[in-house]
Amino acid sequence: MLSGFKDLLWLASVLKDNLLPLVFLLVILGNVPAIRGRSLGYSLRVCGFMLLLALLKNLNIFSAMLLSSGVIISVSLTLYTPRYSWMKYSNLSLVPLVDLFALSILAVFASSRLLEMMTFWLVAELLGFFLIAYDYLVRTEKAALLAAVKYLLFSMIPTDVALFIILALTGFNEAIHLPLNEVRPDLTSPIITLMLLLGFFSKAAVFPLHFWLPDAHSIAPSPASALLSGLMVKMGLYAIYVIESYPLDTFIASVMMLFSGCLTAIYGGLQAIMQQDIKRLLAYSTTSHTATIMILLSLYIISGDALFVDAAVLYAVTHAFFKSALFMDSGFIEVLTHERDIRRLGYVFRVTTIESLAVMISVLSMLGMPPTIGFLAKVITFVSISNYLKHSWLYVLLLLIISIEISLSIAYSVRYLRVHVDSTARLPQGSLDLRALRMTPFIIALSAASVGFTFITGVFNQITPDKSEILLELSPVLVTALLIFAFLSLYVHEVIKKSSEGQ
């Protein structure tokens, strides 16, 4: 099978100009109704997503890392979604929407020209609208339609305006022929800088256009929520990273990004703590995390230090992994228990111990604990800011804000863990849909992949050679932490098992 995959990569390298059409063709063929839920359909879709990895060498570090992690997430979702769709909606019509949505987002990160990126961006936004409104389309739930309209007005339209401003300033001919890193639209006008940032703030769900996200991400089907929160909000961050290399008003940009980022990081964390619905908790936490990444990108504008970009990239990848896995877990819980209220859950660990342990890995990543990739992200984040503590009080303030954001993440992470492990919760009799257990292997695989991603030294070496040395030096610590985690997991398992037997 490995040799066959190498042959596919070789074919992709030969047909680079036609790779994206080939990928779309494979994913569409894999969604033909007759084979959508069969092994052939799964294989075609997985091969389609994996072929995108052949484009990594042509990309900047931000898009390369988002593309590689996004491929892993998309493969997990294309295997997970058919089971979720069948058990919740009694059909597989959700699968092609989710697959094409994922593929469109990945194509944005893989695009080498401005017009190409804009095309896939608009397609992704349109598919996102239909996925948010999906429960209205199949069940006429008005809340889903209202959430989709709010997404349309406050996420799609502002972002599209920003993209068309860039296109107008670049010129149609240059947007078609010049590589994305060679176009140089003049964005130095304060008004243009302001409009562009507000547009991309709306996609990243950062103040003042953040309020569409909680409804959209909590109402959409869980596979769509995983993509919306794990990958789509990164489109806004990626666009900001791209325009930072263009001539723009750096003062306006840095002030806007710092103010909005700091405000949203704290606000999102506080809101997440107060939520009882597990999907709304995850949705609000997304606004907090994307705001932190925004802060790091703003510090890159101020200082010009590429270490802030490294920290932002690692943070973005970390968030993509754990948030996708946790939204997949929320879908599993909803199908299993028909419940999303934290206060009525707490017994999931007794139904599926291994899946709950996998969720603990994702939560540890959200907390920035070893052996997860979140640990590396938090280390590099703190190191990058600490290097400048002597230069200005601003860095001290930002370090404090990020520390508060992390403290808030601990509080709502513990609340989310109570969904799985709560000694006071009793296992309901006869009300669980155990067919949901068919979804757990893909949640487990994605959580495990996030840990494996930590040790891919070659990927980090593309950021800067120093990263591989950091990883090599931290490897003993990470391995030790993994062993400790495994021991604690077994210990917790025994405690819960004895507790359940006692009841």
VENGITA-V572709 format. One record per pair of residues at least 12 apart in sequence whose C-alpha atoms are under 7 Angstrom apart, sorted by the first residue. I is the first residue (numbers start at 1). J is the second residue. D is the distance in whole Angstrom. If there is no record, write none. Layout:
# VENGITA-V572709
I_J_D ; I_J_D
This chain:
# VENGITA-V572709
9_51_6 ; 9_54_6 ; 12_51_7 ; 12_54_6 ; 13_54_6 ; 23_48_5 ; 23_49_7 ; 23_51_7 ; 26_44_6 ; 26_45_6 ; 26_48_5 ; 27_44_6 ; 27_45_4 ; 27_48_6 ; 30_42_6 ; 30_44_5 ; 30_45_5 ; 31_96_6 ; 37_82_7 ; 42_79_7 ; 46_75_6 ; 49_71_6 ; 49_75_7 ; 50_71_6 ; 53_68_6 ; 55_110_7 ; 59_110_7 ; 61_463_6 ; 62_313_6 ; 63_109_5 ; 63_110_7 ; 65_317_7 ; 66_317_6 ; 67_106_6 ; 67_109_6 ; 67_110_7 ; 69_317_7 ; 70_106_7 ; 70_231_7 ; 73_446_7 ; 74_102_6 ; 76_442_6 ; 76_446_6 ; 77_223_6 ; 78_99_6 ; 80_439_6 ; 80_442_6 ; 81_95_6 ; 81_223_6 ; 82_95_6 ; 83_439_6 ; 88_335_7 ; 97_127_7 ; 98_223_7 ; 98_224_6 ; 101_124_6 ; 101_127_6 ; 101_128_7 ; 102_227_7 ; 104_120_5 ; 104_123_7 ; 104_124_5 ; 105_121_7 ; 105_124_6 ; 105_232_7 ; 107_120_6 ; 108_120_6 ; 108_121_6 ; 112_179_6 ; 112_180_6 ; 113_175_6 ; 113_176_6 ; 113_178_6 ; 113_179_5 ; 113_180_5 ; 114_175_5 ; 114_176_7 ; 114_180_5 ; 115_175_5 ; 115_176_6 ; 125_156_6 ; 129_148_6 ; 129_152_7 ; 131_220_6 ; 131_224_6 ; 132_144_6 ; 132_147_7 ; 132_148_5 ; 132_216_6 ; 132_219_7 ; 132_220_4 ; 133_145_5 ; 133_148_5 ; 134_220_7 ; 144_219_6 ; 147_215_6 ; 147_216_5 ; 148_216_7 ; 150_212_6 ; 151_212_5 ; 151_216_7 ; 154_202_6 ; 154_209_6 ; 154_212_7 ; 155_202_5 ; 155_203_5 ; 158_199_4 ; 158_202_7 ; 159_199_4 ; 159_200_6 ; 159_202_7 ; 159_203_7 ; 161_199_7 ; 162_195_7 ; 162_196_5 ; 162_199_5 ; 166_185_7 ; 169_185_5 ; 169_186_7 ; 170_183_7 ; 170_184_7 ; 170_185_5 ; 184_246_6 ; 185_246_7 ; 186_247_5 ; 186_248_7 ; 187_246_7 ; 187_247_5 ; 187_248_4 ; 187_249_7 ; 188_247_6 ; 188_248_4 ; 188_249_5 ; 189_248_7 ; 189_249_6 ; 190_249_6 ; 190_252_7 ; 193_248_6 ; 193_249_6 ; 193_253_7 ; 200_236_5 ; 200_239_7 ; 200_240_7 ; 201_236_7 ; 203_233_6 ; 203_236_5 ; 204_233_4 ; 204_234_6 ; 204_236_5 ; 204_237_6 ; 204_290_7 ; 205_233_7 ; 205_287_6 ; 206_260_6 ; 206_261_7 ; 206_264_6 ; 206_287_6 ; 206_291_6 ; 207_260_5 ; 207_264_6 ; 213_283_7 ; 214_280_6 ; 214_283_5 ; 214_284_6 ; 217_229_7 ; 217_283_6 ; 218_279_5 ; 218_280_5 ; 218_283_7 ; 222_327_6 ; 222_328_6 ; 222_330_7 ; 222_331_5 ; 223_328_6 ; 225_327_6 ; 226_323_7 ; 226_324_4 ; 226_327_5 ; 226_328_6 ; 227_324_7 ; 229_286_6 ; 229_323_7 ; 230_319_7 ; 230_320_4 ; 230_321_7 ; 230_323_6 ; 230_324_5 ; 231_320_6 ; 237_294_7 ; 250_301_7 ; 254_298_5 ; 254_301_6 ; 254_302_7 ; 257_294_6 ; 257_295_6 ; 257_298_6 ; 258_295_6 ; 258_298_6 ; 261_291_4 ; 261_292_6 ; 261_294_6 ; 261_295_5 ; 262_291_7 ; 262_401_7 ; 264_287_7 ; 264_288_6 ; 264_291_6 ; 265_287_7 ; 265_288_4 ; 265_289_7 ; 265_291_5 ; 265_292_6 ; 265_405_6 ; 266_288_7 ; 266_405_6 ; 268_284_5 ; 268_285_6 ; 268_287_5 ; 268_288_4 ; 269_284_7 ; 269_285_6 ; 269_288_6 ; 269_405_6 ; 269_408_5 ; 269_409_6 ; 270_408_7 ; 271_284_6 ; 272_284_5 ; 272_285_6 ; 272_412_6 ; 273_411_7 ; 273_412_5 ; 276_341_5 ; 276_342_5 ; 277_340_5 ; 277_341_5 ; 277_342_6 ; 278_330_7 ; 278_340_6 ; 278_341_6 ; 278_342_6 ; 278_416_7 ; 279_330_7 ; 292_402_7 ; 293_312_5 ; 293_315_7 ; 293_316_7 ; 296_308_6 ; 296_309_7 ; 296_312_6 ; 297_309_6 ; 297_312_7 ; 307_384_6 ; 308_384_6 ; 310_463_7 ; 311_377_6 ; 311_380_5 ; 311_381_5 ; 314_377_5 ; 315_377_5 ; 318_373_6 ; 318_374_5 ; 321_450_6 ; 322_362_5 ; 322_365_7 ; 322_366_7 ; 325_362_7 ; 325_443_6 ; 325_446_6 ; 325_447_6 ; 326_359_7 ; 328_443_6 ; 329_443_7 ; 332_436_6 ; 332_439_7 ; 335_433_7 ; 335_436_6 ; 336_432_5 ; 336_433_5 ; 336_434_6 ; 336_436_5 ; 337_431_7 ; 337_432_5 ; 337_433_7 ; 342_419_6 ; 345_419_5 ; 345_425_7 ; 346_418_5 ; 346_419_4 ; 346_420_5 ; 346_421_5 ; 346_422_4 ; 346_425_5 ; 347_420_6 ; 347_421_6 ; 347_422_6 ; 347_425_6 ; 347_426_6 ; 347_427_6 ; 348_419_7 ; 348_420_5 ; 348_421_7 ; 349_420_5 ; 349_421_6 ; 355_440_6 ; 355_444_6 ; 356_420_6 ; 357_489_7 ; 358_444_5 ; 358_447_6 ; 361_447_6 ; 362_447_6 ; 363_413_6 ; 367_406_7 ; 367_409_7 ; 367_410_6 ; 370_478_6 ; 370_481_6 ; 371_451_7 ; 371_478_4 ; 371_479_7 ; 371_481_5 ; 371_482_5 ; 372_450_7 ; 372_451_5 ; 372_454_7 ; 373_450_7 ; 373_451_6 ; 373_454_5 ; 385_399_7 ; 457_471_7
